[in-house]
Amino acid sequence: MSQPNHLPLAVVGAGIAGSEAAWQLAQAGYRVDLYEMRPHRLSEAHQTGLAAELICSNSFKSLDLHNAHGALKAELLAGGSRVLQAALENRIPAGSALAVDRNGFSQSLTQALEGHPMIQLVRQEVADLEVLLAKHPHLILATGPLTSQPLMDSLGARLGQEGLYFYDAIAPVVFEESIDYTQAFRAARYDKGGADYLNCPFTKEQYADFVTALVGAEKVGFKDFEQPKHFEGCLPIEVMAGRTFETLAFGPLKPVGLTDPKTGRQPYAVLQLRQENRSGTLYNMVGCQTRMTWPEQQKVFRKVPGLGQAEFARLGSMHRNSYLNAPKHLGPGLTLKVDPRIQVAGQLTGAEGYSEAVGTGYWAALCLKAQLEQKPLPKPDPKTLLGSLIFYLSQASADNFQPMNANWGLVDSPKRPRSLGKSEFRTRLAEAGLKRFLEILAPLR
């Protein structure tokens, strides 16, 4: 398959989105230079040079078809997503969620990329888009929420304005052997799936003490150049605790569907722990993203029943995330309106979440492939999960653009008949969306 000027395409960033984009283009017969600055230069949060290193949760969320995240995965897997295939190959127990062994996932994907004859993994930082465009006819920018400042400056100069910023909080991880099993118990909500989660039950008095400690804890201050702007879907636990007394009990600490075997009753609140690695030696504190100082985290989180003697493999932290005003700057092919040679993928687009990042990398590659083969560009169909997300990124209001997860609210669907339950209705939407997605792909294969 020919390429303009016989030059390789460029993908910048070997994260989730960039790895997916590079693989899809390579599988279509195009040579790809995949640029990655790690391990020579690490971001504030990365620790390795592995492709698709997961720096927050190890969960890609639900696989259930009636769940928007599950329906999105079904579309991408049907389309041949390499990243999600690697996730399935490295899956660890987490009920109906797709959680992965972090190292196994990233190592297997790195080996696949390095072993592909059409991909050259270039360990080099990209600081200037013009320099890269002098060597490549097209590039996909997938550098993620921690894009280096020189590259953000280069992009900002092209867009004529600075990027937008929000803050993403990382939850702590505890060693399994330090959990008190006389208080914590294994169960899944409504007994759905395996009992893959550990549950720490609160009485009302324990919950009140925990909330008070969260609100009064010392937090890490913002630097002069930072703005305290949080993505609503990933708020620090202390920010939620400061809203109302019941916010956590109706949010990440909700007890519904769980019964404490010691009392035979539903607890007042429950903090869940999710297995973090294949061996089960580490557990992630679900919903406990935080900006508390590290000494305060140890003091406050040890108030959780079952974690009184907890030993932490990782404490929580927050880092700056950057994203574009997508409706203002990106077209439906995720192409920059000011320069059609450049596409953007991953969280830099404002698509929030792992599967969403995979989807934007997949879509960018699909559209670039169509362009190079002089085929009509695929249109994002809002009846599909991926299409509805891409449609949102290109069509949302530019005046108050916010990052977005895949969700059923984005999908163009009829009103649910009273005769159908919500799960059955959404399963039907997912099945119809998957069929439509495959129809969109058919002429492009």
N, C-alpha and C positions, 0 to 999 in steps of 0.2 A: 504494500500500500504506500503510495507516494505521499510526501510531505512537502509543504512549501519550502523551496530553497534547500531541501534535504536536511534542514536543521531540526534538532530535537525540540519537542515542546518542553516547557518548564513548569514544574509544580514547586511552589515554595512552602516548605513546612511538611515534615513527615509525621504529623499528628494523625488523628482519626480521619479528618476530612481529606487531607493531602494524600495519605496512604491509599484511601479509596479511589480518589481521582486518578492518581498515577497508575494504579492497577487496572482500572477500567480502560484508560487510554492505551496502555501497553497490551492488554488483551485484544484490543481492536487493531493492533498492528503498528502503533505509533511509538517511536523512540521518545523516551521521557528522561529528562534530567530532574531528579527529585532532590531539591536542596534542603539541607537540614544543618543548622548551626551547632546543634548538640552532638557530641559532648564537649566540643571545644569551647563553647560558651553556653552556659545553662541559664535558664530563666529564673525568676524568683522562686518558682515552685517545682520545677523539674529536677530530677536527681540522676537520670541516666541519659544515654544516647540512643535508647531503643525507640523504634517507631511506635507511634500511638501509645506513649506512656500515659497511664491514667493518673491524674494528680488529685482528683476529688474522689468520688465514690467509685467502687468497683462494680456497680450495678448499671446495666443498660435498661433497667426497668422491666415492665411486664411483657410476657410473651402471649398473654391471653388475647384472642382475636377481637373480643369485644372492648378491649382497652385500646385507646388510640396509639399508645406506644407499641403494643403488640401488632396492631394492624399495619403500622409503618414498617416494622421489621418484616412482616410477611411480604410486603411489596418489594422491599429491598433484597430480601433473600431470593425471591422469585426472579429478580432481575440480575442475580449473580453477585451480590455484595461480598467482597473478599473479607472485609473487616468483620462483618457480622458472622461470616463462616468461621473466622478465627475465634470469635467470641464463643460460639457454640462448641468448638473443639476444646475450649479451655473453661467450660462451664463448671461451676461449683454449686452446691445446694443453696437455694434461696427461694423455695416455694415456687410460685409461678413467675418469678422474676428471672432475668438472665444476668446473673452475677458471674464474674470471671476471676480466675487466678491472675492477678495483675502481671506478674513476671512471665508466666507461661503464655499469656495472651500477646504481650508485646514482643517477646522473643520469637514466637512462631510467625508473627506478622513481619518482623524484621528479616527473618530468614527467607520468607517468601519474596519479599521485595528485592533483597540482595541477590536472590537466585534467579530472578526473572531476566531473560536475555534482552528485553527491551527497556529495562530500567537501569539507570546509573544513579546510585545514591551518592550525591555530592555533599561531603561534609564541609560546608562553607556557609558563612553568614552572608545574607543578602541585605545590603544597606541602601541600594539605589536601584529603583525600578528601571531607569533609563539604561543603566549598564547591562541589566539582564535582557532588556528588550532588544539591545543591539546584537545579542547572540541567539535569541529565540523569537520565532514569529508570534507565539502566543504564550501566555503564562496564566496559571491559576494560583492566586494568592490564598494560602490556607495556613497562615501563621498563628492563628488562634488568638485567644483573649490576652495573651502575654507577648504580643508582637513587640519586638525590640523598638526602642525609641527612634533610632536612625531610619528604620524602615517605615515607621509610622509618620515620621517627618516627610519622607519621600512621597508617601501616599497622600498625606495631608496637603502637600504642595500641589499635587495633581488635582485634588478635589476642591481646593480653594478654601478649606476650613479644617479645623481640628477635629479629631475623632471624638466620640462620646465615650464616657467611662461609667462603669458600675463595678460593684465589688462582690466577689464570690467567696463564700466562707467554706472552709474545709473542716469536716467533723473529726473528732478524736478517734483513735483506734486503741482498744485495750487487749491485753494478753488474756486468752481464754482461761488459763490456769489461775488467774487472779479473781475470777468471777465467783461469787458466793452462790452456789446452787441451792442452798437452803432457802434462799429468797427468790432468786430468778428461776423461771421455768420455761421449758420449750413448748411452743405452740404456734400455729398459724391462725390468722383471723378466720373465724367461722369454720375452723378445721379444714381450710382449703389448702391443698397441697401437703407437702411434708411439714413436720414440725421443725422447720429450718431456722426459725428465729428464736433468740432468747429474749424473754420478757421480764422486765424489772417493774413490779407493781407498786404503786404508791397508795397509801391511805390519803385522806384529805389533809390531814395534819402534815404528813411527809411532803405532800405536793406543795402546800403553802410555804413550808420551810425552804423548799427547793426554789420556788418562784422568787421568794424574798432574796435569797442568796444570788440568784441570777441578776436581778435588777440592781442589787447593790455592789456587784463585783466590779473590780477595776478592769477597764478596757484598754486596749492598745489605741493610742491616739492616732488621728490622721495627720499625715505630713502636710506641709504647706501647699504642695501642688495637688493634693488629693481632694476629691469631693465625696462626702458621705452619701452616695447614691446607691441604694441596694436594688437588685433585681427581686421583685416580689416573691418569685418562686423559690428563692434560696436565701431567705433572711436569716441572720444570726439568731440563735435561740434566745439570747438576752433581749434582742429587739422585740421579738414576739411576746416575751414574758412581760415586757413593759407596757404593752397595750392594754390588756385587761387581765384580771386574775384567771379567767377561764380560757384564754386564747390557746395556750399549749394543750389543755385537756380536750379541746375541740379540734386541735391541729395535729402536730407530729406526735403528741403524747396521748392521743385518743385511745380509750380502752375498749371501744366497741368490738364485739366479736371474740373477746378473750375472757376466759374464766380462770381465776387463780385456783389451782388445785388444792391449795391449803385451806381456802375459805369456801370454795364452791361458789363464789360470787364474782361479778365483774369488778375489777379494781377501780378506784377513783380516776387513776391515770396510769399509763404504761409507757415506759421508755423501752424501745426495741433495740436489740443488738443483732446485726446481720453479719454472717460469716464473711470474712475478708479475703481468705486465701484457701487454696485447695485442701491443705492439711488441717484447717479448722483451728489453728493456733491463735488467730487474730480475729477480733470482732469489731465492726464499725458501729459507732453510736448513732443510730439513725435519727436524722433531724436535729443533730446537735452541732451544726455549723456555728462557729463562734469567733468573736473578736476579743474575748477575755484574755488577759495576760496568762501566760503559762502557769505561774504559781496559783492564780485564782482558779484556773480550770481544774487543777488537781483537787483543790479544796472543795469547789462547788460540785463537781461531778461525783465526788465520793459521797455526796449526800444521797445519791440515787440508791435505792434499795438493791442490794446485790453487788454494788460497786464500792463498798466501804473500804476495801483494801485493793482497789483496782490499780494495776500497773499499766502505764500507757506506752504503747509502742510508737504512737504519734499523737501529738497534741494538736488542737485546732489552730488554724491561722486564716488570715484573709489576704488576698492579693488583688491587685488591680486587673480588671478585665476591660478590654477595649472592643468596641463594635461600631460599625458604620450606621449612619442613617440610611438604611437600605432602600426605602421607597424613594428617597431623593437621589441616590447615587447608583442604584442597581436596576437593570432591566430584568425581564422574566427568565433570561438565560444566565442570570447572576453576573452579567457583563457590566463593567463600568460604563455609564452613559457617556463619560467624557473620553473614553478610550476603549473601543471594542476589542483590543488585543488583550485586555486584562479581565479576568473573571475573579470573583471572590467566593470562597467556600468556608464552611465551618462556622465557629462561633463569632468570627469577625463579621458575619452577615447579620447577626442578631438572632440566629437560630440557636436556641438554648437547649443543650442536652446532647448526650452521646449519639443516640440513633439519629437525631436531627443533624448532627455534624456529618455523620456518614451519608445521610441523604443529600445534603447540599454538595458534598464532594462528588457523589454519584451523578447528581443532576448537572453540575458544571461540566463534567467529563462527557456526559451524554450530549449536551448542547454543543460543545466544542467539536465532538466527533461529527455531528450532523453538519456543522458549519464547514468543516474541512472536506466533507464528502459532498458538499453542495446539495444537501437535502433540506427540506423544510424543518425549521427548528421546532422541537416539541413544545407544545403549549402546556403550562401547568394547569392541570384539571382539578378544580377544587372539590370534585367528587372523590378524589383519591387523597390519602393522607399526605403523601409527599407533595402532590400538586397543590393541596390546600396550604401547606406551609410555604412553598415557593411563591404562591399567589399572594399570601400575606406579606411576605418580605418585599414584594415589588409593588403592592397595591395599598398597603396600610397608609394611614395618615403620616406624612412626614413631619407634621408640626409637633407630635407627641409620641414618636416612635419608641416602642419598648421591646426588649427581647421576648421571644415567644417559643414555648414548647409545642410539639404536636399535640393537638387536642380536638375532640369532636366538635367544639364550637367553631373551628375553622372550616369544617367540612360542609359543603353544600348538600343539604339533605332535606327530604320532606319532613313534615311533622309526624312524630311517632303516633301510630294508631293506638287507641286505648287497649286494643286486644293483644298488643305485644308488650312484653316486659322490656325494660331498658337494655338489658344485656343481649336479649335475642334480637332486638331492633338494631343495636350497634354491630352485632355479629353479621347481620344481613348487609349493613352498610359496608362493613369491611370486605365481605365477599364480593359485593358489587364493585367496590373500589379496586380490589385486586384484579378483577377481570378487566376493568377499564385500563388499569396501569399496564397490563400485559398487551392490550391493544395498542397503546401508545408506543410501547417498545418495539412491536413487531416490524414496522417499516424501517426501523433504525438499526436492525441487527443484520 
